[in-house]
Amino acid sequence: MLRPLRWLLALGVLVSTTRAEAQRARNLAITGVTVITGDGTVLRNHTILIADSIIVAVAPAASVSPPAGAQVIDGRGKFVVPGFIDAHVHLATEPDGEDSRPRTELRLAAALHGGVTTVRDMAGDTRALAPLARDARSGAIVSPDIYYVALFAGPEFFRDPRTQSSSRGETAGAVAWMRAVSDTTDFQTAVRQAKATGATAIKLYALLDSTASARAVAEAHRQGMRVWAHAALRPATSGQLAGAGVDAVSHASLLAQALPPAARTTFGTSAAPSAVFDSVLRVMAARHVVFDPTLFISQRTPAAIALAGAVTRRAREMGVPVAAGTDSIAAADERAVPNIHTEMELLVTQAGFTPGDAIVAATRNGALAIGLTDRGIVARGLRADLVLLRADPTVDIRNTRQIEMVVKCGEILRR
């Protein structure tokens, strides 16, 4: 009888020790590092303490010591930024083809290895997005966290072949995630069904008038969903969308439609900005409407990127929060560099941002676009999504590519 008792006691000690070791393994300290917080602040020679998935301290290195048993990373000569947030991606437009699960997982792995810890998917097949989002959060796949939309648009839009691919097996325009709406839509039901897909927001896409847009915004907010929109819906305009209370708008090329037609080829080259355009931006700034310009996809011609850059520069000057989104997350290759780094570089070279401003766009303002308050800056009490860099990105924004390691939700990921 004694031997089983001793065995059980030994087993209890073993279990207790294993739990203690697991607890210590979840404690992490990055010491003596320069912290670029994501809100415009730079803290030199600081230590970051992480317990489980949460930052528990960001303090001068001399004032804090790592707890016993913590994993210690020597951050001297290195730089920490918040995990990057790509505020505009598409992961499941064509789940049976280009966006197949294996190819999408490769893109997501490349994004996370490249420092992107959260993404905002801006329309696709939620039947594919929901399991991707679940597996990303549980750690079943190597991936940033995924937040996604259900799309609302005018009935004529659903002739678009992309909507057919995202609704395969069903009727595009008649499903919760690809919904045709108009002034006569029962928005209470439409929003409730959209929410049931797991979507964080509805996206107003195209061919909607101001009345339908305003009704959709009001009902989505009533049901606790955010509203993201193209910057112009034709016929609804940027100013009407901002006035209706959308939370974020996308694409500098579409926001440029608020400019008088004659000004679009010369905007940004003259000393006098457009009063019409500024009136739209003034509403966006007052209502804290986040703008993701997606400069990455405006590189098709020199004229297009020049106009997109000028529009983005003026939006920032008017106080509009700008988030970094690419519309194209990364190549389907785990070794690929995610496109968020090019987007930040374009914000600097084309829109006149400082490197620090570009980092804010890709961190704090990305979280603001999604409506997340638990990440986006390096601060006590927030989620430990961090990127450790070998070179200073505030000196050269291209240094965001110099990644030593990525921490997602307190877990270290090494390439």
ABEGO torsion letter per residue (X at the ends): XAAAAAAAAAAAAAAAAAAAAAAAAABBBBBGBBBBAGAGBBBBGBBBBBBEABBABBBBAAABBBBBGBBBBBABGBBBBBBBBBABBBAAABAABAABAAAAAAAAAAAAAAGBABBBBAEEBAAAAAAAAAAAAAGABBBBBBBBBBBBBBAAAAABAAAAAAABGBBBGABAABBBBBAABBAAAAAAAAAAAGBABBBBABGBBAAAAAAAAAAAAAAGBBBBBBABAOABBAAAAAAAGBABBBEAAAAAAABBAAAAAABGABABBBAAAAAAAAAAAAAGBBBBAGAAAAAABAAAAAAAAAAAAAAAAAGBBBBBBAGBABBBBAABBBAAAAAAAAAAAAAGBBAAAAAAAABAAAAAAAGBAABGBBBBGBBBBBBBBABBAAABAAAAABBABBBBGGBBBBX
